[in-house]
């Protein structure tokens, strides 16, 4: 169940919440976030299941210099930008989904004469293809439909190019292989197999593409028979009920719309956002 | 400028574009609301969303966004990946419906930036899955719910989405319905409060002489539209809240 030997934790034959966990490495969120390599590339998932708890822990630990990959940046990416945690982002869109409202830190970071956050902007389909390339261990993947857009024409990312073969020529996207992927799952079993709630979106690919994957699960169970992510792709697990709050997850808890609206107000100016950060770090 | 309310034409017209027994990809915001209205008007169809899901029945509550997974309830008939939908299924859909806050006569939209992208006056949120969906659409429906005809331009400043060559592109606005492309034309126009809109269309090269009058909104459509707008307002859609006030005043 370990992606690579260097991440292999010593087997612990123990139980967690009454479940024999075999060799599954269960960690605290604090420890896992503390292990993020300086300046590392981190996929922070999932599309539609944003891991607010991980982002908040990154902010508490005052991480800086990260390259964060998120298909739907949302208020998680916005908060990381505002907290100064990221130097670079790879994303498909970034806004507050309720309203919808602008992602104010994201906007401020760009609407300035001297932006400090480098942006690699991809379509969601291109990002999926890039992760697929990472999962397959190839350098790039073909994409289509973007040649007439600014992604290609204006170079909104450094990751697009052209590749030729005897059978034709294709626009391609450079593969993405995160140093670490945080993936939300509904359940994880003692072998590290994980079940994603709702559509798998980009969750399984992010786990396959990363050098190291941490599953943030709502619950641990003895055995799954319908896993979306094989335990062999999983390095560690964190079990947190409510991991994506204030977002929701199927059959467990719904999205907290008021919290989203409150964040939009709290992040509207640098002053109000400073107060929000102080609250997270308290 | 006094403009038609969204229930005078826009929202019912958007819902009417959804064919029965079809598969329709809907992007966020107005497409989700229009799809809700279509279901309330007894249209049976499959709604496809970028996260990798298809919904073949009404959800218990209106989705607050396309990734409101909890709100899907038991409405999903297919659950897969982003790639399943954006790289494959969307090209089999009968129709793709997207929001278009900045659009040009060729059917390009801009959701990236106002001003240069390296130092924008306004940094917009980005395209998400819309560029992939638009490029694969067999029939593209764009929805502009705003009050400024000037958002339809001769050429957008930045191209975030570009439709596939040869695909029909239809833009629905408060004032009427247009066909976009190399020879854009106004197909349907509401009867009143459209003078500024027509003048603007003419200025950006849209033929307006073939326009026919809009079909009247039925009382059932009006009631269902108001109910859906009320639900959308309660689910956090800020433009729906404003539209509800407009509708009640119109």
Boltz contact constraints between the chains, C-beta under 6 A:
constraints:
  - contact:
      token1: [A, 47]
      token2: [B, 51]
      max_distance: 6.0
  - contact:
      token1: [A, 48]
      token2: [B, 51]
      max_distance: 6.0
  - contact:
      token1: [A, 48]
      token2: [B, 67]
      max_distance: 6.0
  - contact:
      token1: [A, 48]
      token2: [B, 69]
      max_distance: 6.0
  - contact:
      token1: [A, 92]
      token2: [B, 128]
      max_distance: 6.0
  - contact:
      token1: [A, 93]
      token2: [B, 125]
      max_distance: 6.0
  - contact:
      token1: [A, 93]
      token2: [B, 126]
      max_distance: 6.0
  - contact:
      token1: [A, 93]
      token2: [B, 128]
      max_distance: 6.0
  - contact:
      token1: [A, 94]
      token2: [B, 125]
      max_distance: 6.0
  - contact:
      token1: [A, 95]
      token2: [B, 125]
      max_distance: 6.0
  - contact:
      token1: [A, 97]
      token2: [B, 65]
      max_distance: 6.0
  - contact:
      token1: [A, 98]
      token2: [B, 64]
      max_distance: 6.0
  - contact:
      token1: [A, 98]
      token2: [B, 236]
      max_distance: 6.0
  - contact:
      token1: [A, 99]
      token2: [B, 238]
      max_distance: 6.0
  - contact:
      token1: [A, 107]
      token2: [B, 123]
      max_distance: 6.0
  - contact:
      token1: [A, 110]
      token2: [B, 120]
      max_distance: 6.0
  - contact:
      token1: [A, 110]
      token2: [B, 123]
      max_distance: 6.0
  - contact:
      token1: [A, 111]
      token2: [B, 120]
      max_distance: 6.0
  - contact:
      token1: [A, 111]
      token2: [B, 123]
      max_distance: 6.0
  - contact:
      token1: [A, 121]
      token2: [B, 126]
      max_distance: 6.0
  - contact:
      token1: [A, 123]
      token2: [B, 127]
      max_distance: 6.0
  - contact:
      token1: [A, 123]
      token2: [B, 131]
      max_distance: 6.0
  - contact:
      token1: [A, 123]
      token2: [B, 132]
      max_distance: 6.0
  - contact:
      token1: [A, 124]
      token2: [B, 82]
      max_distance: 6.0
  - contact:
      token1: [A, 124]
      token2: [B, 128]
      max_distance: 6.0
  - contact:
      token1: [A, 124]
      token2: [B, 129]
      max_distance: 6.0
  - contact:
      token1: [A, 125]
      token2: [B, 86]
      max_distance: 6.0
  - contact:
      token1: [A, 125]
      token2: [B, 87]
      max_distance: 6.0
  - contact:
      token1: [A, 125]
      token2: [B, 132]
      max_distance: 6.0
  - contact:
      token1: [A, 128]
      token2: [B, 82]
      max_distance: 6.0
  - contact:
      token1: [A, 128]
      token2: [B, 83]
      max_distance: 6.0
  - contact:
      token1: [A, 145]
      token2: [B, 135]
      max_distance: 6.0
  - contact:
      token1: [A, 146]
      token2: [B, 131]
      max_distance: 6.0
  - contact:
      token1: [A, 148]
      token2: [B, 162]
      max_distance: 6.0
  - contact:
      token1: [A, 149]
      token2: [B, 131]
      max_distance: 6.0
  - contact:
      token1: [A, 149]
      token2: [B, 159]
      max_distance: 6.0
  - contact:
      token1: [A, 149]
      token2: [B, 162]
      max_distance: 6.0
  - contact:
      token1: [A, 150]
      token2: [B, 158]
      max_distance: 6.0
  - contact:
      token1: [A, 150]
      token2: [B, 159]
      max_distance: 6.0
  - contact:
      token1: [A, 198]
      token2: [B, 69]
      max_distance: 6.0
  - contact:
      token1: [A, 199]
      token2: [B, 51]
      max_distance: 6.0
  - contact:
      token1: [A, 199]
      token2: [B, 52]
      max_distance: 6.0
  - contact:
      token1: [A, 199]
      token2: [B, 53]
      max_distance: 6.0
  - contact:
      token1: [A, 199]
      token2: [B, 79]
      max_distance: 6.0
  - contact:
      token1: [A, 200]
      token2: [B, 81]
      max_distance: 6.0
  - contact:
      token1: [A, 201]
      token2: [B, 51]
      max_distance: 6.0
  - contact:
      token1: [A, 201]
      token2: [B, 52]
      max_distance: 6.0
  - contact:
      token1: [A, 201]
      token2: [B, 82]
      max_distance: 6.0
  - contact:
      token1: [A, 202]
      token2: [B, 82]
      max_distance: 6.0
  - contact:
      token1: [A, 248]
      token2: [B, 70]
      max_distance: 6.0
  - contact:
      token1: [A, 250]
      token2: [B, 69]
      max_distance: 6.0
  - contact:
      token1: [A, 250]
      token2: [B, 70]
      max_distance: 6.0
  - contact:
      token1: [A, 254]
      token2: [B, 70]
      max_distance: 6.0
  - contact:
      token1: [A, 255]
      token2: [B, 64]
      max_distance: 6.0
  - contact:
      token1: [A, 255]
      token2: [B, 68]
      max_distance: 6.0
  - contact:
      token1: [A, 257]
      token2: [B, 64]
      max_distance: 6.0
  - contact:
      token1: [A, 257]
      token2: [B, 236]
      max_distance: 6.0
